[in-house]
Each structure stands twice: as C-alpha cells, then as structure tokens.
Amino acid sequence: MATEASSLHLQHAFSDPDNVARYADGPRRFVPGLADLHRMTGVLLAERAPADARVLVLGAGGGMELKVLAETHPGWSLVGVDPSQAMLDLAERSLGPLMARVELIRGYIQDAPAGPFDGATCLLTLHFLDAPERQRTAAEIRRRLRPGAPFVAAHSSFPQGGDERETWLSRYAAFAVASGADPVQAGQARAAVAAHLPVFSPERDEAILREAGFPDVSLFFAAFTWRGWIAHAGPAAGWTGTPARPGR
C-alpha cells in the first residue's frame, strides 16, 4: 500500500460505521459524472465481453458499479473483491436479489479467483496504492484475464507539476461544495487526499498500466481530478487458454 500511515487512515475510513453509512453520497458529490462513468464502464466491457461474461470488480465495496453492471447485463456473473467487510456488507444490501449473480470476497487482488475472467474493473481504487503496488495490482488483474479482455480503470489522476497540484486539489474541493457537500468536510477531504493519496499524473498512470501488461490503453474519461482508461490485456507468456470472446 502507499505508506503505513495512509493504510491505517484508509482502513479507518472504510470501516467506520458513520463513514460507511454516508458512503453512497460521498462519491456522487466528489466525482463528476459518476453515474455516467458506471454506465460507460458497462458499455466498454461489453465491446469484447460476451453475454455470459464473468467479470472481476476490484474495490467493489459499496456495490455501486456491481449494481449497475448486474442490472444492465443480466447474463453476466460478477466477482467483487474489497478489503472492508463493512463495505461488502453495504454492497450486499444494495444489490438485494442481484446477489444471485454476484460473489463477494473480502481481501485484495491476491485473494481473487485465478480466472480466467472476460473483463475487469477497478474504479476509484488504484489511487490508494503507490507506484510499485499499483503496477503489481494491475499485473495481477492482467494475469486473471483472457488475452484481449477489457479492463476499465478510473481513479484520481491529475497534473502534479509546479502549482498545478494545488490548483487541481482546490478544484476537487470546490466541485464537492458546488454539488452539496459541507464546505468543512470538503476541505477535510482535500487535506486527506493531499496527505495520504499517492496521486500521479495521467501520463504516469497510463505508463503503469502498459508496464503491467496492458499494451492497448486509451483515455475515455476526464473530469476535473479524475481520469478513466479502457485497456485490453496483452498476451501472457506461456498462455494456453482461450482468448477473449467477442461481445457481439
């Protein structure tokens, strides 16, 4: 993880009952176009994932993207992985009857099934990891995918040079306030991001994905301090399985 201090901070943030209870409101106020991001994720996965796809969702706590993917693709089965049991419990409550097609696993990427999966997502999660851990996690996702399978990643990523970092952090907080967040809480969130998140520039994030085994990486989402990419798994050495199946 990023650092011991940031790991402890994040463990508290996603296990505190009050934080978990308010979680559904937070991302919507801090991430512009969150609902559209979830819909676009399903569209991008479906370009190559078949109607009966098995999809890995890393950082699935809360269940937002799981619910959208399950509702819009009734033939898909989903495996959601998250280290917070409280957040997985929230996901289960949110999913309701849709849980029939969802498996929830408490843990990190190394605790996910070996696959092969027909697609994967990691939304609002990779910014918690430093560069080596981020690349390792992406590589472990790649290892669980069929060659050519789609991977959608989206997280905090914005210019880091000179005064740009402070400008974008201020815009991050200002958008939250404009979306109805309490100004004090928005300021605290800004300070937490500045102190605890190893945020990188979009160029570096894209390079990390390529180095992890995704040679085909394209930006599809950019909204203030957030970026999203669609990538496709490159061939793995010694792979003898079945390539990604066409989505249509």
Backbone as CSV, one residue per row, in Angstrom:
resi,resn,N_x,N_y,N_z,CA_x,CA_y,CA_z,C_x,C_y,C_z
1,MET,0.842,-1.187,0.000,0.000,0.000,0.000,0.877,1.237,0.000
2,ALA,0.288,2.394,-0.055,1.060,3.613,-0.239,2.083,3.802,0.861
3,THR,1.650,3.916,2.088,2.520,4.003,3.255,1.753,3.394,4.404
4,GLU,2.463,3.092,5.508,1.779,2.536,6.670,0.736,3.511,7.198
5,ALA,1.081,4.805,7.243,0.151,5.809,7.755,-1.104,5.897,6.892
6,SER,-0.917,5.918,5.570,-2.084,6.027,4.697,-2.929,4.763,4.752
7,SER,-2.298,3.591,4.923,-3.062,2.356,5.034,-3.960,2.382,6.258
8,LEU,-3.413,2.822,7.388,-4.207,2.907,8.606,-5.339,3.907,8.450
9,HIS,-5.046,5.032,7.796,-6.074,6.044,7.556,-7.210,5.475,6.721
10,LEU,-6.881,4.740,5.676,-7.896,4.203,4.778,-8.689,3.087,5.448
11,GLN,-8.008,2.250,6.235,-8.714,1.188,6.942,-9.780,1.776,7.860
12,HIS,-9.429,2.868,8.525,-10.397,3.524,9.401,-11.544,4.122,8.585
13,ALA,-11.198,4.781,7.500,-12.218,5.459,6.700,-13.263,4.495,6.173
14,PHE,-12.863,3.285,5.790,-13.801,2.350,5.184,-14.303,1.281,6.141
15,SER,-14.013,1.445,7.431,-14.584,0.535,8.424,-15.417,1.285,9.455
16,ASP,-15.251,2.611,9.536,-16.027,3.419,10.459,-17.508,3.377,10.055
17,PRO,-18.414,2.988,10.963,-19.837,2.844,10.599,-20.450,4.122,10.039
18,ASP,-20.086,5.281,10.595,-20.650,6.536,10.092,-20.195,6.808,8.661
19,ASN,-18.907,6.558,8.400,-18.393,6.764,7.043,-19.061,5.823,6.047
20,VAL,-19.224,4.567,6.453,-19.854,3.586,5.568,-21.307,3.974,5.285
21,ALA,-22.017,4.436,6.322,-23.420,4.817,6.148,-23.569,5.985,5.180
22,ARG,-22.550,6.883,5.155,-22.622,8.050,4.274,-21.955,7.815,2.926
23,TYR,-21.427,6.616,2.706,-20.589,6.401,1.536,-21.305,6.696,0.220
24,ALA,-22.563,6.301,0.117,-23.274,6.461,-1.156,-23.335,7.912,-1.606
25,ASP,-23.389,8.847,-0.664,-23.457,10.264,-1.028,-22.096,10.839,-1.405
26,GLY,-21.035,10.348,-0.777,-19.713,10.931,-0.986,-19.218,10.907,-2.414
27,PRO,-19.091,9.723,-3.038,-18.568,9.678,-4.408,-19.371,10.509,-5.397
28,ARG,-20.679,10.556,-5.232,-21.508,11.316,-6.173,-21.208,12.811,-6.105
29,ARG,-20.797,13.294,-4.943,-20.509,14.712,-4.791,-19.070,15.057,-5.159
30,PHE,-18.171,14.104,-5.067,-16.764,14.374,-5.321,-16.296,13.940,-6.703
31,VAL,-17.064,13.068,-7.368,-16.654,12.554,-8.687,-17.654,13.030,-9.737
32,PRO,-17.297,13.999,-10.558,-18.223,14.460,-11.602,-18.614,13.317,-12.536
33,GLY,-19.907,13.210,-12.837,-20.356,12.218,-13.808,-20.230,10.781,-13.356
34,LEU,-20.332,10.526,-12.046,-20.115,9.168,-11.547,-21.095,8.164,-12.155
35,ALA,-22.367,8.522,-12.216,-23.354,7.591,-12.785,-23.030,7.281,-14.244
36,ASP,-22.612,8.287,-14.987,-22.233,8.060,-16.382,-20.962,7.220,-16.478
37,LEU,-20.033,7.418,-15.551,-18.826,6.599,-15.527,-19.193,5.126,-15.381
38,HIS,-20.135,4.825,-14.491,-20.553,3.437,-14.318,-21.205,2.887,-15.582
39,ARG,-22.054,3.699,-16.229,-22.695,3.241,-17.461,-21.668,3.039,-18.571
40,MET,-20.723,3.974,-18.701,-19.684,3.833,-19.722,-18.841,2.596,-19.478
41,THR,-18.597,2.286,-18.213,-17.825,1.083,-17.885,-18.503,-0.154,-18.448
42,GLY,-19.813,-0.252,-18.270,-20.534,-1.396,-18.829,-20.475,-1.436,-20.340
43,VAL,-20.609,-0.281,-20.976,-20.540,-0.216,-22.442,-19.174,-0.681,-22.935
44,LEU,-18.115,-0.212,-22.303,-16.762,-0.556,-22.736,-16.448,-2.033,-22.511
45,LEU,-16.880,-2.583,-21.389,-16.663,-4.009,-21.152,-17.407,-4.845,-22.197
46,ALA,-18.622,-4.425,-22.523,-19.463,-5.203,-23.438,-18.933,-5.215,-24.868
47,GLU,-18.007,-4.316,-25.199,-17.430,-4.344,-26.546,-16.756,-5.671,-26.839
48,ARG,-16.186,-6.301,-25.804,-15.498,-7.575,-26.014,-15.995,-8.693,-25.098
49,ALA,-16.602,-8.352,-23.983,-17.094,-9.378,-23.073,-18.383,-9.972,-23.616
50,PRO,-18.550,-11.282,-23.569,-19.751,-11.925,-24.123,-20.961,-11.750,-23.215
51,ALA,-22.092,-12.194,-23.700,-23.341,-12.039,-22.954,-23.342,-12.816,-21.653
52,ASP,-22.517,-13.864,-21.568,-22.440,-14.653,-20.340,-21.090,-14.452,-19.641
53,ALA,-20.560,-13.243,-19.721,-19.221,-12.949,-19.207,-19.116,-13.130,-17.700
54,ARG,-17.911,-13.451,-17.286,-17.543,-13.443,-15.871,-16.606,-12.250,-15.679
55,VAL,-16.982,-11.320,-14.801,-16.279,-10.049,-14.672,-15.764,-9.876,-13.251
56,LEU,-14.513,-9.460,-13.135,-13.873,-9.187,-11.853,-13.992,-7.700,-11.545
57,VAL,-14.459,-7.375,-10.336,-14.592,-5.989,-9.892,-13.744,-5.816,-8.642
58,LEU,-12.609,-5.165,-8.796,-11.704,-4.954,-7.669,-12.018,-3.608,-7.028
59,GLY,-12.110,-3.594,-5.687,-12.531,-2.396,-4.984,-14.034,-2.243,-5.060
60,ALA,-14.742,-3.349,-4.799,-16.182,-3.421,-5.054,-17.033,-2.954,-3.890
61,GLY,-16.427,-2.593,-2.769,-17.189,-2.213,-1.589,-18.167,-1.093,-1.863
62,GLY,-19.361,-1.213,-1.307,-20.417,-0.247,-1.580,-21.359,-0.736,-2.657
63,GLY,-20.826,-1.443,-3.648,-21.649,-2.111,-4.647,-22.184,-1.254,-5.771
64,MET,-21.735,0.006,-5.901,-22.304,0.880,-6.924,-22.131,0.326,-8.325
65,GLU,-20.880,0.030,-8.709,-20.668,-0.465,-10.065,-21.189,-1.885,-10.229
66,LEU,-21.123,-2.693,-9.175,-21.688,-4.035,-9.251,-23.168,-3.975,-9.603
67,LYS,-23.889,-3.077,-8.964,-25.329,-2.983,-9.202,-25.627,-2.555,-10.632
68,VAL,-24.897,-1.554,-11.126,-25.126,-1.087,-12.492,-24.813,-2.197,-13.499
69,LEU,-23.679,-2.873,-13.324,-23.295,-3.925,-14.263,-24.272,-5.088,-14.223
70,ALA,-24.734,-5.449,-13.030,-25.682,-6.560,-12.917,-27.030,-6.205,-13.525
71,GLU,-27.463,-4.962,-13.338,-28.762,-4.543,-13.878,-28.747,-4.437,-15.400
72,THR,-27.660,-3.952,-15.957,-27.622,-3.689,-17.396,-27.143,-4.879,-18.220
73,HIS,-26.575,-5.887,-17.564,-26.092,-7.072,-18.285,-26.544,-8.319,-17.520
74,PRO,-27.784,-8.723,-17.734,-28.380,-9.787,-16.918,-27.742,-11.158,-17.087
75,GLY,-26.908,-11.333,-18.098,-26.240,-12.619,-18.276,-24.873,-12.695,-17.623
76,TRP,-24.375,-11.580,-17.106,-23.033,-11.568,-16.519,-23.058,-12.092,-15.087
77,SER,-21.971,-12.764,-14.709,-21.709,-13.087,-13.311,-20.527,-12.239,-12.859
78,LEU,-20.565,-11.774,-11.616,-19.611,-10.790,-11.131,-18.942,-11.274,-9.855
79,VAL,-17.647,-11.026,-9.762,-16.892,-11.319,-8.546,-16.358,-9.999,-8.015
80,GLY,-16.832,-9.587,-6.832,-16.406,-8.326,-6.232,-15.450,-8.566,-5.092
81,VAL,-14.329,-7.852,-5.104,-13.293,-8.017,-4.083,-13.048,-6.680,-3.398
82,ASP,-12.985,-6.685,-2.068,-12.738,-5.458,-1.312,-12.205,-5.844,0.067
83,PRO,-11.274,-5.066,0.639,-10.709,-5.435,1.948,-11.618,-5.117,3.133
84,SER,-12.658,-4.310,2.937,-13.507,-3.882,4.050,-14.782,-4.711,4.119
85,GLN,-14.954,-5.432,5.209,-16.174,-6.211,5.367,-17.393,-5.310,5.485
86,ALA,-17.233,-4.165,6.149,-18.360,-3.240,6.277,-18.830,-2.755,4.911
87,MET,-17.883,-2.490,4.008,-18.251,-2.037,2.669,-18.864,-3.177,1.855
88,LEU,-18.391,-4.394,2.046,-19.000,-5.534,1.356,-20.420,-5.778,1.861
89,ASP,-20.635,-5.577,3.157,-21.990,-5.703,3.694,-22.911,-4.661,3.067
90,LEU,-22.392,-3.445,2.888,-23.172,-2.394,2.226,-23.493,-2.796,0.787
91,ALA,-22.511,-3.377,0.094,-22.742,-3.842,-1.275,-23.831,-4.900,-1.320
92,GLU,-23.800,-5.829,-0.385,-24.808,-6.888,-0.366,-26.198,-6.313,-0.149
93,ARG,-26.321,-5.349,0.751,-27.630,-4.725,0.978,-28.099,-3.971,-0.264
94,SER,-27.176,-3.307,-0.925,-27.525,-2.541,-2.117,-27.957,-3.443,-3.270
95,LEU,-27.322,-4.577,-3.402,-27.589,-5.469,-4.527,-28.905,-6.232,-4.371
96,GLY,-29.275,-6.582,-3.155,-30.533,-7.305,-2.942,-30.604,-8.573,-3.767
97,PRO,-31.662,-8.781,-4.552,-31.825,-10.008,-5.341,-30.715,-10.222,-6.381
98,LEU,-30.040,-9.145,-6.770,-28.958,-9.283,-7.750,-27.777,-10.088,-7.210
99,MET,-27.730,-10.288,-5.893,-26.644,-11.069,-5.285,-26.609,-12.493,-5.827
100,ALA,-27.683,-12.939,-6.448,-27.696,-14.293,-7.012,-26.616,-14.471,-8.068
101,ARG,-26.179,-13.361,-8.695,-25.150,-13.442,-9.735,-23.832,-12.796,-9.304
102,VAL,-23.695,-12.531,-8.011,-22.507,-11.844,-7.512,-21.863,-12.654,-6.393
103,GLU,-20.555,-12.787,-6.464,-19.766,-13.363,-5.381,-18.920,-12.251,-4.771
104,LEU,-18.993,-12.091,-3.456,-18.216,-11.070,-2.760,-17.102,-11.734,-1.963
105,ILE,-15.900,-11.182,-2.100,-14.719,-11.736,-1.435,-14.026,-10.629,-0.666
106,ARG,-13.755,-10.865,0.609,-13.008,-9.899,1.396,-11.516,-10.131,1.178
107,GLY,-10.821,-9.079,0.732,-9.393,-9.213,0.519,-8.895,-8.257,-0.546
108,TYR,-7.747,-8.595,-1.093,-7.086,-7.791,-2.111,-6.985,-8.622,-3.390
109,ILE,-6.277,-8.115,-4.375,-6.242,-8.801,-5.660,-5.712,-10.223,-5.538
110,GLN,-4.779,-10.460,-4.631,-4.231,-11.812,-4.484,-5.264,-12.802,-3.949
111,ASP,-6.356,-12.279,-3.398,-7.418,-13.151,-2.885,-8.493,-13.443,-3.923
112,ALA,-8.399,-12.807,-5.086,-9.377,-13.023,-6.151,-9.142,-14.375,-6.819
113,PRO,-10.193,-14.986,-7.362,-10.018,-16.238,-8.108,-9.047,-16.062,-9.263
114,ALA,-8.471,-17.174,-9.696,-7.457,-17.126,-10.748,-8.039,-16.792,-12.112
115,GLY,-9.346,-16.937,-12.272,-9.957,-16.677,-13.574,-9.956,-17.931,-14.437
116,PRO,-9.998,-17.786,-15.770,-9.882,-16.516,-16.489,-11.191,-15.730,-16.504
117,PHE,-11.071,-14.417,-16.398,-12.214,-13.526,-16.473,-12.315,-12.938,-17.886
118,ASP,-13.540,-12.557,-18.241,-13.790,-11.955,-19.545,-13.680,-10.432,-19.511
119,GLY,-13.490,-9.856,-18.334,-13.336,-8.419,-18.180,-13.091,-8.099,-16.721
120,ALA,-12.645,-6.880,-16.462,-12.370,-6.465,-15.088,-12.517,-4.959,-14.962
121,THR,-12.811,-4.518,-13.746,-12.868,-3.092,-13.455,-12.136,-2.821,-12.148
122,CYS,-11.652,-1.594,-12.037,-11.080,-1.114,-10.771,-11.353,0.386,-10.731
123,LEU,-12.456,0.770,-10.093,-12.909,2.158,-10.093,-12.683,2.802,-8.727
124,LEU,-12.127,4.010,-8.741,-11.913,4.822,-7.540,-11.095,4.077,-6.491
125,THR,-10.102,3.320,-6.944,-9.350,2.452,-6.039,-7.833,2.554,-6.194
126,LEU,-7.318,2.514,-7.436,-5.866,2.428,-7.621,-5.110,3.628,-7.070
127,HIS,-5.787,4.766,-6.875,-5.086,5.936,-6.329,-4.682,5.738,-4.865
128,PHE,-5.138,4.674,-4.227,-4.713,4.385,-2.859,-3.347,3.706,-2.807
129,LEU,-2.817,3.284,-3.951,-1.590,2.483,-3.992,-0.419,3.282,-4.542
130,ASP,0.774,3.035,-3.989,1.964,3.665,-4.543,2.315,2.990,-5.872
131,ALA,3.316,3.509,-6.562,3.583,3.052,-7.927,3.895,1.555,-8.024
132,PRO,4.807,1.010,-7.205,5.076,-0.430,-7.331,3.858,-1.292,-7.031
133,GLU,3.105,-0.930,-5.986,1.928,-1.718,-5.635,0.827,-1.559,-6.681
134,ARG,0.728,-0.377,-7.258,-0.266,-0.140,-8.306,0.054,-1.008,-9.518
135,GLN,1.322,-1.051,-9.911,1.695,-1.864,-11.065,1.514,-3.351,-10.764
136,ARG,1.867,-3.765,-9.545,1.695,-5.170,-9.179,0.218,-5.558,-9.214
137,THR,-0.630,-4.685,-8.680,-2.058,-4.976,-8.672,-2.609,-5.071,-10.086
138,ALA,-2.226,-4.114,-10.939,-2.682,-4.157,-12.328,-2.185,-5.420,-13.033
139,ALA,-0.948,-5.816,-12.738,-0.400,-7.029,-13.345,-1.156,-8.270,-12.876
140,GLU,-1.569,-8.278,-11.613,-2.346,-9.406,-11.101,-3.742,-9.447,-11.733
141,ILE,-4.307,-8.273,-11.999,-5.567,-8.245,-12.742,-5.353,-8.817,-14.133
142,ARG,-4.294,-8.349,-14.805,-3.978,-8.856,-16.145,-3.828,-10.371,-16.144
143,ARG,-3.175,-10.916,-15.131,-2.917,-12.358,-15.062,-4.218,-13.152,-14.985
144,ARG,-5.282,-12.526,-14.510,-6.567,-13.202,-14.349,-7.495,-13.016,-15.559
145,LEU,-7.053,-12.293,-16.564,-7.874,-12.010,-17.735,-7.467,-12.858,-18.933
146,ARG,-8.434,-13.148,-19.772,-8.113,-13.742,-21.066,-7.360,-12.702,-21.908
147,PRO,-6.425,-13.122,-22.759,-5.775,-12.144,-23.641,-6.808,-11.389,-24.475
148,GLY,-6.666,-10.070,-24.520,-7.599,-9.238,-25.252,-8.807,-8.793,-24.455
149,ALA,-8.978,-9.314,-23.243,-10.132,-8.950,-22.423,-10.026,-7.498,-21.969
150,PRO,-11.155,-6.802,-21.817,-11.140,-5.388,-21.442,-10.959,-5.182,-19.936
151,PHE,-10.273,-4.120,-19.613,-10.078,-3.695,-18.227,-10.353,-2.202,-18.157
152,VAL,-11.271,-1.802,-17.278,-11.603,-0.396,-17.090,-11.081,0.048,-15.733
153,ALA,-10.235,1.077,-15.749,-9.695,1.655,-14.517,-10.023,3.144,-14.490
154,ALA,-10.424,3.631,-13.332,-10.683,5.065,-13.172,-10.367,5.450,-11.745
155,HIS,-9.627,6.544,-11.597,-9.238,6.981,-10.263,-8.711,8.411,-10.322
156,SER,-8.323,8.930,-9.181,-7.795,10.284,-9.105,-6.450,10.357,-9.824
157,SER,-6.350,11.266,-10.789,-5.146,11.385,-11.602,-5.174,12.751,-12.261
158,PHE,-4.178,13.589,-11.962,-4.179,14.950,-12.497,-2.756,15.496,-12.488
159,PRO,-2.492,16.592,-13.189,-1.127,17.112,-13.279,-0.517,17.378,-11.902
160,GLN,0.750,17.050,-11.774,1.430,17.157,-10.482,2.540,18.203,-10.461
161,GLY,2.804,18.862,-11.570,3.940,19.777,-11.637,3.635,21.167,-11.117
162,GLY,4.656,21.795,-10.529,4.563,23.192,-10.115,3.375,23.456,-9.211
163,ASP,2.619,24.498,-9.534,1.433,24.855,-8.758,0.185,24.105,-9.211
164,GLU,0.324,23.275,-10.243,-0.855,22.598,-10.799,-1.538,21.694,-9.773
165,ARG,-0.745,20.987,-8.982,-1.317,20.063,-7.999,-2.259,20.797,-7.042
166,GLU,-1.810,21.917,-6.500,-2.645,22.658,-5.552,-3.881,23.222,-6.225
167,THR,-3.739,23.662,-7.455,-4.896,24.186,-8.188,-5.957,23.117,-8.372
168,TRP,-5.532,21.924,-8.774,-6.500,20.860,-9.015,-7.104,20.340,-7.719
169,LEU,-6.332,20.308,-6.643,-6.892,19.909,-5.359,-7.970,20.890,-4.908
170,SER,-7.738,22.166,-5.144,-8.747,23.172,-4.798,-10.004,22.997,-5.640
171,ARG,-9.835,22.672,-6.910,-10.994,22.428,-7.770,-11.760,21.186,-7.327
172,TYR,-11.038,20.173,-6.873,-11.664,18.957,-6.336,-12.615,19.311,-5.193
173,ALA,-12.134,20.121,-4.248,-12.966,20.517,-3.113,-14.092,21.445,-3.555
174,ALA,-13.800,22.356,-4.474,-14.818,23.310,-4.924,-15.962,22.598,-5.631
175,PHE,-15.661,21.574,-6.408,-16.734,20.829,-7.075,-17.615,20.145,-6.046
176,ALA,-17.004,19.568,-5.007,-17.800,18.901,-3.979,-18.755,19.878,-3.305
177,VAL,-18.258,21.078,-2.992,-19.115,22.089,-2.370,-20.244,22.481,-3.319
178,ALA,-19.918,22.659,-4.593,-20.930,23.007,-5.587,-21.964,21.896,-5.758
179,SER,-21.595,20.671,-5.397,-22.505,19.530,-5.510,-23.263,19.264,-4.218
180,GLY,-23.078,20.124,-3.220,-23.852,19.993,-1.994,-23.096,19.505,-0.782
181,ALA,-21.787,19.251,-0.905,-21.013,18.805,0.237,-20.806,19.951,1.226
182,ASP,-20.715,19.602,2.493,-20.408,20.596,3.518,-19.009,21.162,3.262
183,PRO,-18.832,22.486,3.253,-17.522,23.062,2.952,-16.416,22.582,3.885
184,VAL,-16.734,22.387,5.158,-15.714,21.900,6.092,-15.297,20.482,5.717
185,GLN,-16.271,19.633,5.435,-15.950,18.264,5.047,-15.189,18.220,3.728
186,ALA,-15.544,19.091,2.800,-14.821,19.145,1.532,-13.373,19.547,1.753
187,GLY,-13.149,20.504,2.646,-11.784,20.906,2.961,-11.006,19.782,3.626
188,GLN,-11.677,19.028,4.486,-11.014,17.891,5.132,-10.670,16.812,4.114
189,ALA,-11.574,16.599,3.162,-11.304,15.620,2.113,-10.116,16.054,1.264
190,ARG,-10.051,17.341,0.959,-8.920,17.860,0.187,-7.619,17.615,0.929
191,ALA,-7.613,17.904,2.224,-6.403,17.704,3.023,-6.015,16.233,3.086
192,ALA,-7.019,15.350,3.185,-6.740,13.918,3.246,-6.134,13.416,1.942
193,VAL,-6.677,13.876,0.810,-6.108,13.490,-0.484,-4.659,13.973,-0.594
194,ALA,-4.428,15.228,-0.209,-3.077,15.783,-0.299,-2.095,15.023,0.585
195,ALA,-2.551,14.582,1.755,-1.641,13.957,2.719,-1.467,12.461,2.508
196,HIS,-2.499,11.793,2.021,-2.487,10.327,2.062,-2.489,9.628,0.709
197,LEU,-2.908,10.290,-0.352,-3.005,9.589,-1.630,-1.779,9.832,-2.505
198,PRO,-1.159,8.777,-3.014,-0.048,8.924,-3.955,-0.581,9.145,-5.371
199,VAL,-1.132,10.326,-5.599,-1.732,10.633,-6.901,-0.638,10.928,-7.919
200,PHE,-0.802,10.413,-9.144,0.170,10.618,-10.211,-0.462,11.382,-11.362
201,SER,0.368,11.800,-12.285,-0.136,12.437,-13.500,-0.794,11.381,-14.384
202,PRO,-1.710,11.782,-15.263,-2.324,10.816,-16.181,-1.296,10.071,-17.026
203,GLU,-0.233,10.750,-17.418,0.795,10.099,-18.239,1.467,8.959,-17.482
204,ARG,1.757,9.193,-16.204,2.402,8.136,-15.422,1.437,6.988,-15.158
205,ASP,0.183,7.309,-14.877,-0.801,6.255,-14.660,-0.936,5.374,-15.892
206,GLU,-0.968,5.991,-17.057,-1.094,5.216,-18.284,0.132,4.331,-18.483
207,ALA,1.318,4.858,-18.171,2.538,4.067,-18.303,2.520,2.864,-17.365
208,ILE,1.997,3.036,-16.160,1.910,1.929,-15.206,1.031,0.812,-15.764
209,LEU,-0.080,1.166,-16.377,-0.951,0.149,-16.956,-0.256,-0.597,-18.093
210,ARG,0.473,0.125,-18.924,1.181,-0.525,-20.023,2.244,-1.489,-19.486
211,GLU,2.983,-1.044,-18.479,4.037,-1.880,-17.903,3.469,-3.107,-17.196
212,ALA,2.201,-3.034,-16.806,1.567,-4.154,-16.112,1.012,-5.205,-17.072
213,GLY,1.104,-4.950,-18.372,0.653,-5.950,-19.330,-0.565,-5.566,-20.135
214,PHE,-0.834,-4.248,-20.192,-1.944,-3.742,-20.995,-1.386,-2.811,-22.076
215,PRO,-0.951,-3.352,-23.207,-0.319,-2.508,-24.234,-1.280,-1.550,-24.919
216,ASP,-2.563,-1.860,-24.859,-3.587,-1.050,-25.528,-4.341,-0.272,-24.458
217,VAL,-3.973,0.991,-24.237,-4.570,1.825,-23.191,-5.093,3.109,-23.822
218,SER,-6.375,3.434,-23.584,-6.958,4.642,-24.138,-7.734,5.396,-23.061
219,LEU,-7.552,6.702,-23.009,-8.306,7.547,-22.091,-9.739,7.705,-22.606
220,PHE,-10.727,7.474,-21.745,-12.122,7.670,-22.154,-12.870,8.621,-21.230
221,PHE,-12.282,8.953,-20.085,-12.994,9.754,-19.091,-12.026,10.753,-18.465
222,ALA,-12.418,12.020,-18.455,-11.620,13.063,-17.801,-12.578,14.080,-17.211
223,ALA,-12.559,14.219,-15.883,-13.472,15.130,-15.207,-12.768,15.700,-13.980
224,PHE,-12.293,16.927,-14.109,-11.537,17.584,-13.042,-10.360,16.695,-12.619
225,THR,-10.353,16.169,-11.399,-9.185,15.425,-10.915,-9.285,13.929,-11.190
226,TRP,-10.196,13.517,-12.036,-10.432,12.095,-12.271,-10.154,11.728,-13.729
227,ARG,-9.596,10.532,-13.921,-9.340,10.006,-15.252,-9.779,8.545,-15.299
228,GLY,-10.190,8.109,-16.496,-10.553,6.717,-16.691,-9.977,6.189,-17.987
229,TRP,-9.556,4.931,-17.973,-8.933,4.308,-19.147,-9.617,2.985,-19.475
230,ILE,-9.693,2.687,-20.747,-10.051,1.354,-21.215,-8.771,0.724,-21.750
231,ALA,-8.466,-0.449,-21.253,-7.255,-1.166,-21.664,-7.635,-2.594,-22.007
232,HIS,-6.753,-3.255,-22.740,-7.001,-4.650,-23.115,-5.767,-5.478,-22.782
233,ALA,-6.021,-6.632,-22.220,-4.942,-7.482,-21.743,-4.083,-7.981,-22.893
234,GLY,-2.782,-7.803,-22.752,-1.849,-8.325,-23.731,-1.645,-9.809,-23.542
235,PRO,-1.022,-10.469,-24.501,-0.771,-11.907,-24.366,0.215,-12.174,-23.240
236,ALA,-0.047,-13.203,-22.472,0.840,-13.577,-21.375,1.782,-14.674,-21.838
237,ALA,2.990,-14.648,-21.320,3.971,-15.676,-21.679,3.458,-17.046,-21.266
238,GLY,3.494,-17.965,-22.207,3.084,-19.323,-21.909,1.587,-19.536,-21.839
239,TRP,0.793,-18.522,-22.230,-0.673,-18.651,-22.145,-1.170,-19.758,-23.060
240,THR,-2.035,-20.622,-22.518,-2.603,-21.725,-23.313,-4.125,-21.736,-23.243
241,GLY,-4.706,-20.676,-22.685,-6.154,-20.631,-22.514,-6.845,-20.071,-23.739
242,THR,-8.109,-19.662,-23.522,-8.939,-19.159,-24.602,-8.893,-17.639,-24.626
243,PRO,-8.660,-17.018,-25.796,-8.673,-15.561,-25.860,-10.032,-14.984,-25.514
244,ALA,-10.064,-13.679,-25.328,-11.333,-13.012,-25.045,-12.334,-13.275,-26.162
245,ARG,-13.556,-13.532,-25.757,-14.608,-13.833,-26.715,-15.269,-12.522,-27.158
246,PRO,-15.717,-12.445,-28.397,-16.361,-11.206,-28.868,-17.644,-10.943,-28.100
247,GLY,-17.901,-9.633,-27.845,-19.084,-9.277,-27.090,-20.347,-9.333,-27.914
248,ARG,-20.230,-9.360,-29.177,-21.418,-9.356,-30.041,-21.297,-10.488,-31.078
